[in-house]
Amino acid sequence: MAFADSCKRPAGSSAGADAPEGQRKYLIGGNWKSNGTVESVEKLIAEFNAAGPIPANCNVVIGCPFIHIPLCLMSLRDDIEIAAQNCSLTGTGAYTGEISASQLKDIGVTWVILGHSERREGFGMAGEDSALVAAKTKKALEEGLKVMLCIGEKKEEREAGTTMEVCASQLKPVADVLSKDDWANVSIAYEPVWAIGTGLTATPDMAQETHANIRGWVSDNVGADIAAAIAIQYGGSMKGANAEGLLSQPDIDGGLIGGASLTMDFFKCIGAVPSA
């Protein structure tokens, strides 16, 4: 029996109608980054478990630190999927310190976040370039994980008017290695780097413009059917106070939420999902 199958997670609950056939479901992801103690995570799980129903037209995923994955798989409500925040390029073997996609899948993880701007930039170590992110994405998909693929521009790139050029340069290596079938298990998380953790956020109109351009790039370079189906999340300081305005836009299909996902404000974001 797999570890995840042996865990008796509390049942979640849903409300409202599911997304009609052919319509994209919303995807609300939480990224806890390198935060949380056992005590604080247990408290947050208890709060999430008591938070009430999740809209039926919305999938919810929590990206927790590797160390807290077993705790989440054992005790977080069963209508919230678990993501890792990274995985290795390799399979299993003599790769000290690495955690492979197959190991994550084996324990019960269903998603992985790849290409996050913090990992692209590096933090006291070399950052990950787009070719590496693409190779890791392909490996994760081959091992049966779904991928939240992060892309986005820095402040100076936004000011120079090169936002879409940057996003395209990050998408192209992925498009070069994925099959059309692979894209069914990918979401794109657009994260304007200048808005992450700064308190700044793109206006709904600014975010919608970039999301529409990303969808257009996917249509032109991967396929119109893929573009119509893929969820594009907004990842620049979404919180309860601004989620409704962002999620009301036609090409914003959810969020990848950092700081707010460590509090009950995360469920305010979930509650802002438009009805089906």
Secondary structure, 3 states (H helix, E strand, C coil): CCHHHHCCCCCCCEECCCCCCCCCCEEEEEECCCCCCHHHHHHHHHHHHCCCCEECCEEEEEECCHHHHHHHHHHCCCCEEEEECCCCCCCCCCCCCCCCHHHHHHHCCCEEEECCHHHHHCCCCCCCCHHHHHHHHHHHHHCCCEEEEEECCCHHHHHCCCHHHHHHHHHHHHHHHCCCHHHHHEEEEECCHHHCCCCCCCCHHHHHHHHHHHHHHHHHHCCHHHHHHCCEEECCCCCHHHHHHHHCCCCCCEEEECHHHHCCHHHHHHHCCCCC
